[in-house]
């Protein structure tokens, strides 16, 4: 099935560092979502973006909806140990439609 | 608690068998989606139901089927199971008010 291109695939960082990841698509989406998944759990929504060019923050997390509607970015500032997990982007054509997920970015924090 | 309930949480079964996974959507949500996540992979869309009717289909195998009942709960039926069907199966629901939410998943192991 289709998946969005998400990079990097994995990141190994030290606590306190900032993190950036991005997601690109060949098709346009009207909604971009960022999820975090921890082992054995379902994805949990972090940030939802509904408008091209939109920049939205949720605590230390900031995400942007690309102007072309074909990409999105997520930044995490001053990482902490509980940020460890797999981050997925997802694009949605419209409300109540299926999500197309990115391939995921696995974040590991080195002690 | 996301409000989306999936049962069972774990399931171990033999090849060739049939299993049923159950999902209760968040109260008021009319749409139910099923996703499959294989080891260290992103989530692949299987099928969507809206108010009891099939709305969209992804790369769902013919051995798999789903339905949504009048009380809006949904079941995913997997038959003639193969080793490669081992995965996490997630249900999500969406509605007008709260957007897209995932359950905690069913881990299926085929031995």
Interface residues (C-beta under 8 A of the other chain):
Chain A: X1 X3 X33 X35 X40 X41 X42 X43 X44 X45 X48 X88 X92 X95 X96 X97 X98 X99 X100 X101 X102 X103 X104
Chain B: X2 X4 X30 X31 X33 X41 X42 X43 X44 X45 X48 X50 X56 X58 X59 X90 X92 X94 X95 X96 X99 X100 X101 X102 X103 X104 X105 X107
